């Protein structure tokens, strides 16, 4: 949720991923043999990066960390939890993808991907399996599913766990996982159920702002939500002479920072970009003022979207 240190954290996360992966391949306890998830309980003297380098099976990860400038960060104090893709995992990427990512002009994209493989803190397998998701250094969350003796991180299978290093722990995965590359605007447009919201953002001149770095939390009303407004209200708001009022309403649906649903409920209120505060309750479902959240925690490259069923209106000043 903090935007000031995101790049530093991201860098840190990316480096961690590399080290963890390489460490695992050098240890028999980390070998990718059945059962799908194995554990190593010993503590390594090397940091995540050195562990990965010595493992010998994370050469691509090591090269990517170096290209992203994350090595020194992931050799820091941490601790970090790294979901480390093997060389074979990187080899599964579409032809030409890795070469493109390693180019200097694509450093930001590479960093975003690598930090998506890193979670702050040292999270052992026993704790991972109790989670449904985890916030990464990238800012977005990975989905976690544990069933039938198998643990999945997004679409990747965990093949070895709990490779301990001096500054964290590594879990080996068989696929490179990818964060969302669409910003909050493009995410809404592609969803197909926010056409009115997209039109309103364009009329208010807010599209470029919400395509910026953010991060932003958007309480996004569906087309059906806008249709519930009194007859003629939307048409009036979209008129050029009412732009200021439209901007005020739309900004009331946006909060600075990346606020996931559990944090929003715990906060009980949030200050919007409009200046007013929305009230957040959880009795009979999560509500933002008088609107019900019908879908939460939709990740975007520059924030998170919570879908609501009613357009919320700022209070009169």
N, C-alpha and C positions, 0 to 999 in steps of 0.2 A: 504494500500500500504506500510505501514511501518512494517517492520518485527521485529524490536527490542522490541516493546512493545506488541506484539500480545498476548502472554500468559497472561500478566497482564490484558489486555482488555478482553480476553476471559473469564478469571475467573470472572471478574466483570459482564460480561454479563450473565453468567450462574446463578449467585446468583439472579440477578434481576428477571429472569423468575419465580423463585419459589415464590418470595414474591408477585409478582403481582397476580399470580393465586390464592393464598390463600385469598388475600384481597377481590377479586371479589366475592368469594362464600359467604362472610359474609354480603354482602350488597345487598339489594333488587334491587338496580339499576343495579347490576352486574348479576342478576339472568339470567340463560340461558333460557329465555322464548321468545316467538315471540313478536315483530319481531326479526329476527336472530341477529341483531346488536342493542344493547341498549347502553345508555350512562349514566354516573354518573358524575356530575359536581362538587361535593364537593371535598375539598382538605383534604387528610388524614394526620394526624400528624405522623403516623408510616412510617418507610421506607418500601421498597419493600418486604424485607424478613419478617419483623414482620407483615406486612399487609397480606401476604400470609399465614403465620402460624396461624393468628387469624381467617382467613376465614374458615378454617376447611375442604376445598375441594381440597387442594393442598398438602396433606400429602406426596404423592410420590415425587412430585417436591421438597419439602423441604428436604426429605431424599437424593435425588439425589444431590442437591446443597451441602449438608453436605459432602457426599461421594466425591464430586469433589473438595472440599476445596474452594468453591466460596461464602460462606455465608458472611465472613467479607468484601469481595470485593463489594458485592451487597448491603452491608449496608453502603457503602461509599457515597461520595457526589453526584456522578453521574453527570447529570441525565441519566437515562436509560429508554428505552421503552422495555417492556417484553411481548412477546407473550407466555402466560402461559397456558400450558396444564393442564387440570383437572386430578383428580385421574382416572376418567373414560377414559380419553384419553390415559393414560399410560397403562390401563388395556387392551386396544385394540392392544397393541404390541404383536407380536408372542410369544407364550409360551416360557419362559426361557430367553427371551431377556433382560428384566429388571434385573433379578438376575445376569446375566453375566455382565451387565454394571456397577452394583454396586460393583463388585469385585475390590480390590485395583489394580490388574494388568491391569485393563481396564479403569483406571482413565483418561488417555489422551483422549480416545475415548468418554467417558462420558462428559468430559469438552467440547470437540468439538461440541457435540450435544446440550448441554445446552446453549453454547454461540451463537449457531445458532438461538436461540430463542430471542436474545437480540440485539437491535439496539441502537447505541449511541445517546444520546439526548432524549428529551421528544417530541414524535411525537403523536399528538392527532388524533382521528379517522378522523376528517375532512381533515387532511393532508394526512393520510394513503391512503384514497380513491382516492387521486389525483396521486398516484405513481403507476408505473408498476413494480417496484422492490425496494429493500432497502438493503444496505450493512449492514451485521451483524457484531457483535464483533468477530465472528468466522473468518471473512474475506470473506466468500462467501455471495452471495446475495439471498434473498428470492424473489420469484415472487408474485406479488400482483394483484388480479383481483377483481373488484367491478362491480356487475351487479345484477339487480333485487332485490335490497335491501340486497344482501348478499356480504360479503367480504371474499375472500379466500387468505390465506397465504400458498403458495405452495398447498398442498392438504388438508389443514385444514380450517375449517370454523370458523370465528370469531363469538363468541356467546355473548360477552359482551365487551364494550369498555370504555375507558377513566376512569379507576379506578385510581384515582390520589393518589400518595403517596408523602412523603417528599422529595424523591430523584428520582422521575420519574413517569411513568404511565404504567398501566397494561391493556393489551387486552387479554381476555380469548379465548382460542382455544380448539377445540374438538378432536384434533389429534396431536400426537407428530410428528414434522417435522424433517426430516433427511437431513444433509448435504451430499455432495458427499464424498465418502471415497476413490475414485480412484485418484491417482496422475496424473500429466499431461501426463506421458508416457502411463499409463494404459488407461486413458481416450481416448487418440488418437488411441491406439491399438483396443479398443472395438468399436470405431466409424466405423472401417472397411474401411475408405477412406484415410488412412494415412500409408499404408503398406510400401511405398517407404521411407517416413520420418522415420518410425521405423527402417527400414533396415539401413538407413544412420546414425541414432543415434547410432546403435549398432556398425557399422563399425568405427565410430569416437570415440567410448568408452565414450559416454556421457550419456548413459542410467542411470547409478547409480547416476550421478550428478543431473539429472532432476527428479529423484525419491526421492531426498533429501527434506529437510524441506522447502527450498525456502523462501518466495514465488517467483514464476516466472510468467512472462507473455510471452506466446509463440505465435508468428505469424506462424501458421502451414500451410505449402503448402500441398495441396491435391495431390493424385497420378496423377491427370490430370495436375496439375501445374508442377510436375517434368517431365511429358511426353512432355511438351512444350520446354524443354531445347534442344539445338542443339544436333543432333545425335552423340552419343558416349560420350557426356559430363558426364552423370551420371555414365556410366561404368568406365570412367577414375577416377572420384572422389571416387569411392568405392574401388579403388586399394590401398593396404597398403602403397605404396610409396607416395600417395597423401593424406594421413590422415590429415596432418597439414592444407592443403587447405580446406578439407571437414569440419574440426573442425571450422575453421574461418567462413565459410559460415553458418553453423548451428548456431553458437553462435550469428551471426548477426540477427538471427530470435528470439532471446531471450532477454528480458529485465528483470532486477531485480525488484522485487516487484509485487504486484497484481494491474495491471493497466486496469481498465474497459474502454470500448470504449469512453464513454463521457469524461473521464479524458484524454484519449489519444488524442482525437481531440482538447481538450482545450490546451493541452501541445504543440501541433504542431510538436514536435520532441521528440525522446527518445534515450537515450544512451543504446546501446546493450552490452551484455557480451563480444562481439568481440572487443569492444572499439569504434567502429564507431557509428554514429547517423543515425537513420532512420527518414525520413521526413513524417509527418502525415498531410494529407489534407482531406477535406470533400466536395469538389465540385463534384457533380454528384456521390456521394457515397464515403465512407471512403476509402482512399488509404494509404498504407504503401509503401513509395517510389513509384514504378510503379505497385504495386500489389493491387488489389481490395479486400477488406474484404467482403467475401460472407456470413459469419456467425460470429457473435460477442458474447463475454461474456459467453463462455462455462466454467462453474465452474469446478474446480478440487480441491482436498483436499489441494494441495500445490501451487495453482495458478489459472490462467485463460488462456483460449485459444481463439485466434481469427483466424478463418480460412481464408486463402488467396488463390488467384487463380494463383499466379505466384511466383516462387522462386526468392527471392531478393538477390542481390549480393553486398557484401561490396565494398566500393570504394577503389581503389588502393592507398596505402600509399606512 
